[in-house]
């Protein structure tokens, strides 16, 4: 039976007790659709109903997920993003995938794109990149274990739930990972504003890896050396660079259109 509680405990009003959450209507809905384990739902007691909320509540009821209706200030205290839209899903720690297991399942003839994020730390950028990556069918996003973004309430919300549908791998050493992918037949392209190779002039191989650097420093020097080619996005305005997620999306779609037209 579904359990509905109208007043949260005094303890939960006093401090944030949920460390992993998915927040916002679209993100929570995608979590429900992806069959991710959800421990409970926290919903504003006077939330405005609509198609998304109705589907969320119906699915939660069918899955016997606990629903807790609470005041808005109680939701605010439990929110990591402060943009919960009246609904928060409490979830277990995020799942990260093993790169070798992904590689074992790939077909040799399949067009495959991996994205590597080198030092990216902004969860909003990570979420936006993930949303585009999911839209064009990127196989996986690879991030380093240290000094990097991760699957968090902020990145999950920024991705509008796309992170529920894309495989994210954490690796200990990006350079070893790049060399490993190259040994499997992948060509590695690093996005670098100083490169003279304009991305539209590059013919991406069907098995490609695109490396995106951090917001301020770009790709690290050693990672650059390990890339097969460095590519850039031409600009004619006064600003020096584009946002990391915008740059990533432009280049990802170039790859997508290259292989989509060949299908």
C-alpha positions in Angstrom: 0.0 0.0 0.0 1.1 3.5 -0.7 1.9 5.5 2.4 0.9 9.2 2.4 2.1 11.4 5.2 0.8 15.0 5.5 3.3 16.4 8.0 7.0 15.7 7.9 8.9 14.9 11.1 10.3 17.7 13.3 13.8 16.3 12.5 13.3 16.5 8.7 12.1 20.1 9.0 15.2 21.0 10.9 17.9 19.7 8.6 18.5 18.3 5.1 18.4 14.5 5.5 18.4 13.3 1.9 21.8 13.3 0.2 20.7 12.0 -3.3 17.7 13.6 -4.9 16.1 14.2 -8.3 14.3 17.5 -8.4 11.8 19.1 -10.8 8.9 17.7 -12.7 10.6 16.7 -15.9 13.6 15.2 -14.1 11.5 13.2 -11.7 9.2 12.0 -14.5 12.2 10.7 -16.5 13.5 9.0 -13.4 10.1 7.2 -13.0 10.2 6.2 -16.7 13.7 4.9 -16.5 12.8 2.4 -13.8 15.4 3.9 -11.5 14.8 2.9 -7.9 13.0 5.7 -6.0 12.9 5.5 -2.3 10.2 8.1 -1.7 8.6 11.2 -3.3 8.3 14.5 -1.5 5.5 16.6 -3.0 4.1 20.0 -2.1 0.7 19.5 -0.6 -1.0 22.1 -2.8 0.9 21.3 -6.0 -0.9 22.2 -9.2 -1.9 19.1 -11.0 -1.1 18.5 -14.7 -0.1 15.8 -17.1 3.4 15.3 -15.6 2.3 15.3 -12.0 -0.6 13.0 -12.7 1.7 10.5 -14.4 4.3 10.7 -11.6 1.6 10.1 -8.9 0.0 7.3 -10.9 3.3 5.5 -11.5 4.4 5.9 -7.8 1.1 4.4 -6.7 1.5 1.4 -9.0 5.0 0.9 -7.8 4.1 1.4 -4.2 6.5 4.2 -3.7 6.0 6.2 -0.5 4.6 9.7 -1.2 5.1 12.4 1.5 3.0 15.6 1.0 4.6 18.5 2.8 4.7 22.3 3.1 6.7 24.4 0.7 9.3 25.5 3.3 9.9 21.8 4.2 10.5 21.0 0.5 12.9 24.0 0.3 14.9 22.6 3.2 15.3 19.2 1.5 16.1 20.7 -1.9 19.7 20.8 -3.2 18.9 22.9 -6.2 16.3 25.3 -4.8 14.4 24.7 -8.1 12.3 21.7 -7.2 9.0 22.8 -8.7 7.1 21.3 -5.8 8.5 17.7 -6.2 11.6 15.8 -5.1 12.4 12.2 -5.5 14.7 10.6 -3.0 17.0 8.1 -4.7 20.0 5.9 -4.0 23.5 6.8 -5.0 23.9 7.2 -8.8 25.0 4.3 -10.9 28.2 4.6 -12.9 29.1 2.2 -15.7 32.2 0.2 -16.5 33.8 1.3 -19.8 35.1 -2.2 -20.7 31.6 -3.7 -20.3 30.2 -1.1 -22.6 33.0 -1.7 -25.2 32.3 -5.5 -25.1 28.7 -4.9 -26.2 29.4 -2.7 -29.1 29.0 -3.9 -32.7 32.0 -3.3 -35.0 29.8 -1.8 -37.7 27.9 0.6 -35.3 28.5 4.3 -35.4 29.7 5.1 -31.9 30.4 8.4 -30.2 32.0 8.8 -26.7 32.3 12.1 -24.9 35.1 12.7 -22.5 34.9 15.6 -20.0 38.3 16.8 -18.9 38.1 18.8 -15.7 34.6 20.1 -16.2 33.2 21.2 -12.8 30.0 23.0 -13.5 26.9 20.8 -13.0 24.8 23.0 -15.2 27.2 22.4 -18.1 27.3 18.7 -17.4 23.6 18.5 -17.4 23.3 20.5 -20.7 25.9 18.3 -22.4 24.2 15.2 -21.2 20.8 16.4 -22.6 22.3 16.9 -26.1 24.3 13.7 -25.8 21.2 11.7 -25.0 19.3 13.4 -27.9 21.8 12.3 -30.5 22.5 8.8 -29.1 25.9 9.2 -27.6 27.1 5.8 -26.2 28.6 7.1 -23.0 30.0 10.2 -21.2 33.3 9.6 -19.5 34.5 11.6 -16.5 37.5 11.4 -14.2 37.1 10.4 -10.6 38.7 13.5 -9.2 38.2 17.2 -9.8 35.2 16.7 -12.0 31.5 16.9 -12.2 29.3 14.0 -11.1 25.7 12.9 -11.2 24.2 15.2 -8.7 20.8 16.8 -8.0 22.0 19.9 -9.9 23.3 18.1 -13.0 20.3 15.8 -13.0 17.9 18.8 -13.1 20.0 20.7 -15.7 19.8 17.6 -17.9 16.0 17.5 -17.7 16.3 13.9 -16.8 18.6 12.9 -19.6 21.1 11.6 -17.2 18.7 8.8 -16.4 19.1 7.5 -19.9 22.8 7.8 -20.7 25.7 5.7 -19.4 28.2 7.7 -17.4 31.6 6.1 -16.7 34.1 7.2 -14.0 37.7 6.4 -14.7 40.9 6.9 -12.7 43.1 8.2 -15.5 41.8 10.0 -18.6 45.0 9.5 -20.6 45.0 5.8 -20.1 41.4 5.7 -21.1 42.0 7.6 -24.3 44.9 5.3 -25.2 42.6 2.3 -24.5 39.9 3.7 -26.7 42.4 4.3 -29.5 43.5 0.7 -29.2 39.9 -0.3 -29.9 39.8 1.7 -33.1 38.4 5.0 -31.9 39.7 8.4 -33.2 40.0 11.0 -30.5 39.2 14.7 -31.3 40.0 17.4 -28.7 38.1 20.6 -28.8 40.7 23.4 -28.6 40.1 27.0 -29.4 43.7 27.5 -30.6 43.6 24.8 -33.2 43.6 25.7 -36.9 41.4 22.7 -37.8 37.9 23.9 -38.1 35.5 21.2 -36.9 33.3 21.4 -40.1 36.3 20.5 -42.2 36.9 17.3 -40.3 35.4 14.0 -41.5 34.7 12.2 -38.2 35.3 8.5 -38.2 32.3 6.3 -37.3 34.0 5.4 -34.0 34.8 8.8 -32.5 35.7 10.3 -29.1 35.2 14.0 -28.5 37.1 15.6 -25.6 35.6 18.7 -23.9 37.8 20.7 -21.6 37.0 22.7 -18.4 35.2 26.0 -18.5 38.3 28.1 -17.8 41.4 26.1 -18.7 40.2 23.9 -21.6 41.8 20.5 -22.2 44.9 19.7 -20.1 48.2 19.6 -22.0 48.8 15.8 -21.6 45.3 15.0 -22.8 45.9 17.3 -25.8 49.0 15.3 -26.7 47.0 12.1 -26.7 44.3 13.3 -29.0 44.5 12.3 -32.6 43.3 15.7 -33.8 42.6 19.1 -32.1 39.6 20.9 -33.6 38.1 24.4 -33.1 34.9 26.3 -33.6 35.4 29.5 -35.7 34.2 32.7 -34.1 34.0 36.2 -35.5 32.6 38.1 -32.5 34.4 39.8 -29.6 34.1 37.1 -27.0 37.0 34.6 -26.9 35.1 31.4 -26.3 31.8 29.7 -26.0 30.2 28.0 -23.0 31.5 24.4 -22.7 28.0 22.9 -23.2 27.3 25.1 -26.2 30.7 24.1 -27.8 30.1 20.4 -27.0 26.6 20.5 -28.5 27.8 22.1 -31.8 30.5 19.5 -32.3 28.3 16.6 -31.3 25.6 17.6 -33.8 28.2 17.8 -36.5 29.2 14.2 -35.8 25.5 13.2 -35.7 24.7 14.8 -39.0 27.8 13.2 -40.6 26.7 9.7 -39.8 22.9 10.3 -39.9 23.2 11.3 -43.6 25.1 8.1 -44.3 22.5 5.8 -42.9 
